[in-house]
């Protein structure tokens, strides 16, 4: 304390407003990065529409296998378990009204029509999204994406577009 000035006390309201401003600026930067990636994806789609042979069909089929076919066991298991839980809860509540026979209809409608689609979409997006992020992140770390650019190939067309198209087809 001998040679130091006392610590500056800041107004808590100014600190909060500054935090909100920094968060808004960060959200704006994230939105700009998202829009840049979305635009690059659309340009890649237009390039594929102009020259369909430039689509890497083998990569698309491989990604479709990974996203769709390999996801089936876990999706079946989770959907079955959710259906079983809904049936158990339905029997518990429908028994009060003597309507246990309607549980099968309820499970069929809920799981196949309503919840099934949502659950599958969330599970595939989470499973595939994390796999895509890990795969592309490790490629970026090993400078494989830079190597594609050096070879004159568009990384979005080679890496991102087959994954997005496979995800759309699989869902």
Kinemage of the C-alpha trace (Angstrom):
@kinemage 1
@onewidth
@group {chain A} dominant
@subgroup {mainchain}
@vectorlist {calphas} color= white
{ca unk a 1} P 0.000 0.000 0.000
{ca unk a 2} L 2.935 2.259 0.248
{ca unk a 3} L 3.380 3.207 -3.390
{ca unk a 4} L 0.186 1.890 -4.958
{ca unk a 5} L -2.878 3.934 -5.709
{ca unk a 6} L -6.143 2.614 -4.276
{ca unk a 7} L -8.055 0.251 -6.608
{ca unk a 8} L -10.510 1.991 -8.878
{ca unk a 9} L -14.132 1.392 -7.930
{ca unk a 10} L -16.397 1.044 -10.922
{ca unk a 11} L -20.079 1.695 -11.023
{ca unk a 12} L -21.900 -1.708 -11.038
{ca unk a 13} L -24.447 -0.417 -13.537
{ca unk a 14} L -21.698 0.532 -15.985
{ca unk a 15} L -20.076 -2.878 -15.502
{ca unk a 16} L -23.389 -4.626 -16.337
{ca unk a 17} L -24.027 -2.444 -19.388
{ca unk a 18} L -20.476 -3.075 -20.592
{ca unk a 19} L -21.002 -6.829 -20.187
{ca unk a 20} L -24.208 -6.652 -22.216
{ca unk a 21} L -22.428 -4.668 -24.907
{ca unk a 22} L -19.564 -7.152 -25.110
{ca unk a 23} L -22.034 -10.051 -25.306
{ca unk a 24} L -23.981 -8.309 -28.078
{ca unk a 25} L -20.770 -7.656 -29.991
{ca unk a 26} L -19.750 -11.319 -29.583
{ca unk a 27} L -23.188 -12.450 -30.808
{ca unk a 28} L -22.809 -10.176 -33.822
{ca unk a 29} L -19.438 -11.707 -34.647
{ca unk a 30} L -20.873 -15.221 -34.278
{ca unk a 31} L -23.773 -14.295 -36.563
{ca unk a 32} L -21.338 -12.943 -39.150
{ca unk a 33} L -19.312 -16.180 -39.086
{ca unk a 34} L -22.523 -18.214 -39.425
{ca unk a 35} L -23.720 -16.132 -42.378
{ca unk a 36} L -20.317 -16.432 -44.039
{ca unk a 37} L -20.445 -20.234 -43.714
{ca unk a 38} L -24.048 -20.347 -44.884
{ca unk a 39} L -23.161 -18.243 -47.934
{ca unk a 40} L -20.182 -20.475 -48.741
{ca unk a 41} L -22.487 -23.497 -48.526
{ca unk a 42} L -24.951 -21.918 -50.973
{ca unk a 43} L -22.139 -21.070 -53.387
{ca unk a 44} L -20.998 -24.691 -53.200
{ca unk a 45} L -24.554 -25.832 -53.917
{ca unk a 46} L -24.741 -23.546 -56.951
{ca unk a 47} L -21.406 -24.884 -58.189
{ca unk a 48} L -22.729 -28.435 -57.854
{ca unk a 49} L -25.931 -27.441 -59.677
{ca unk a 50} L -23.861 -26.056 -62.569
{ca unk a 51} L -21.533 -29.057 -62.726
{ca unk a 52} L -23.198 -32.077 -61.070
{ca unk a 53} L -20.194 -34.305 -61.782
{ca unk a 54} L -18.134 -32.263 -59.345
{ca unk a 55} L -20.188 -33.677 -56.454
{ca unk a 56} L -18.128 -36.291 -54.668
{ca unk a 57} L -20.644 -39.115 -54.767
{ca unk a 58} L -18.418 -41.566 -52.894
{ca unk a 59} L -18.036 -39.106 -50.027
{ca unk a 60} L -21.778 -38.481 -50.022
{ca unk a 61} L -22.558 -42.205 -49.809
{ca unk a 62} L -19.967 -42.730 -47.060
{ca unk a 63} L -21.376 -39.850 -45.022
{ca unk a 64} L -24.900 -41.158 -45.588
{ca unk a 65} L -23.752 -44.532 -44.266
{ca unk a 66} L -22.230 -42.918 -41.181
{ca unk a 67} L -25.091 -40.520 -40.481
{ca unk a 68} L -27.998 -42.763 -41.376
{ca unk a 69} L -27.162 -46.428 -41.228
{ca unk a 70} L -24.803 -46.400 -38.238
{ca unk a 71} L -27.247 -44.254 -36.236
{ca unk a 72} L -30.119 -46.733 -36.536
{ca unk a 73} L -29.270 -48.961 -33.524
{ca unk a 74} L -28.995 -46.154 -30.993
{ca unk a 75} L -32.064 -44.400 -32.392
{ca unk a 76} L -34.086 -47.620 -32.224
{ca unk a 77} L -32.967 -48.229 -28.645
{ca unk a 78} L -33.751 -44.728 -27.410
{ca unk a 79} L -37.066 -44.572 -29.272
{ca unk a 80} L -38.065 -47.988 -27.883
{ca unk a 81} L -37.204 -46.911 -24.345
{ca unk a 82} L -39.123 -43.658 -24.686
{ca unk a 83} L -42.101 -45.588 -26.077
{ca unk a 84} L -41.924 -47.995 -23.141
{ca unk a 85} L -41.850 -45.123 -20.657
{ca unk a 86} L -44.807 -43.445 -22.366
{ca unk a 87} L -46.719 -46.752 -22.295
{ca unk a 88} L -45.971 -47.296 -18.624
{ca unk a 89} L -47.052 -43.776 -17.719
{ca unk a 90} L -50.115 -44.061 -19.961
{ca unk a 91} L -51.252 -47.303 -18.350
{ca unk a 92} L -50.795 -45.756 -14.925
{ca unk a 93} L -52.990 -42.782 -15.769
{ca unk a 94} L -55.481 -44.466 -18.133
{ca unk a 95} L -56.201 -47.184 -15.547
{ca unk a 96} L -58.031 -44.553 -13.479
{ca unk a 97} L -60.556 -44.217 -16.304
{ca unk a 98} L -60.667 -47.875 -17.397
{ca unk a 99} L -59.065 -47.062 -20.736
{ca unk a 100} L -55.935 -49.250 -20.688
{ca unk a 101} L -56.661 -50.508 -24.205
{ca unk a 102} L -56.049 -47.031 -25.614
{ca unk a 103} L -52.426 -47.007 -24.457
{ca unk a 104} L -51.307 -48.821 -27.606
{ca unk a 105} L -52.967 -46.189 -29.797
{ca unk a 106} L -51.453 -43.416 -27.712
{ca unk a 107} L -47.948 -44.859 -27.959
{ca unk a 108} L -48.331 -45.447 -31.690
{ca unk a 109} L -49.504 -41.916 -32.345
{ca unk a 110} L -47.028 -40.233 -30.009
{ca unk a 111} L -43.899 -42.158 -30.930
{ca unk a 112} L -44.500 -42.709 -34.636
{ca unk a 113} L -46.145 -39.425 -35.552
{ca unk a 114} L -45.237 -36.782 -33.026
{ca unk a 115} L -42.296 -37.459 -30.730
{ca unk a 116} L -40.457 -39.948 -32.938
{ca unk a 117} L -39.619 -37.411 -35.602
{ca unk a 118} L -38.455 -34.857 -33.076
{ca unk a 119} L -36.423 -37.364 -31.062
{ca unk a 120} L -34.726 -38.781 -34.155
{ca unk a 121} L -33.887 -35.302 -35.436
{ca unk a 122} L -32.395 -34.251 -32.105
{ca unk a 123} L -30.389 -37.466 -31.707
{ca unk a 124} L -29.058 -37.462 -35.271
{ca unk a 125} L -28.196 -33.770 -35.059
{ca unk a 126} L -26.410 -34.221 -31.745
{ca unk a 127} L -24.624 -37.405 -32.733
{ca unk a 128} L -23.657 -36.257 -36.213
{ca unk a 129} L -22.984 -32.670 -35.216
{ca unk a 130} L -20.455 -33.686 -32.613
{ca unk a 131} L -18.856 -36.192 -35.008
{ca unk a 132} L -18.653 -33.555 -37.754
{ca unk a 133} L -17.166 -31.020 -35.367
{ca unk a 134} L -14.572 -33.464 -34.065
{ca unk a 135} L -13.633 -34.671 -37.550
{ca unk a 136} L -13.350 -31.232 -39.118
{ca unk a 137} L -11.576 -29.872 -36.037
{ca unk a 138} L -8.933 -32.566 -36.197
{ca unk a 139} L -8.535 -31.947 -39.936
{ca unk a 140} L -8.021 -28.246 -39.224
{ca unk a 141} L -5.477 -29.075 -36.513
{ca unk a 142} L -3.523 -31.355 -38.877
{ca unk a 143} L -3.730 -28.667 -41.581
{ca unk a 144} L -5.558 -30.955 -44.002
{ca unk a 145} L -8.051 -28.198 -44.825
{ca unk a 146} L -5.183 -25.867 -45.747
{ca unk a 147} L -3.758 -28.644 -47.929
{ca unk a 148} L -7.081 -28.903 -49.787
{ca unk a 149} L -7.023 -25.163 -50.427
{ca unk a 150} L -3.412 -25.402 -51.602
{ca unk a 151} L -4.412 -28.128 -54.073
{ca unk a 152} L -7.079 -25.810 -55.471
{ca unk a 153} L -10.068 -27.614 -53.980
{ca unk a 154} L -12.818 -25.808 -52.123
{ca unk a 155} L -12.995 -27.225 -48.573
{ca unk a 156} L -16.709 -26.426 -48.330
{ca unk a 157} L -17.479 -28.408 -51.488
{ca unk a 158} L -15.220 -31.316 -50.524
{ca unk a 159} L -15.871 -31.570 -46.782
{ca unk a 160} L -19.014 -29.717 -45.728
{ca unk a 161} L -21.446 -30.170 -48.613
{ca unk a 162} L -21.413 -34.007 -48.654
{ca unk a 163} L -22.006 -34.039 -44.905
{ca unk a 164} L -24.905 -31.590 -45.074
{ca unk a 165} L -26.537 -33.382 -48.017
{ca unk a 166} L -26.130 -36.757 -46.285
{ca unk a 167} L -27.685 -35.362 -43.128
{ca unk a 168} L -30.654 -34.006 -45.070
{ca unk a 169} L -31.176 -37.282 -46.938
{ca unk a 170} L -30.793 -39.376 -43.780
{ca unk a 171} L -33.324 -37.315 -41.862
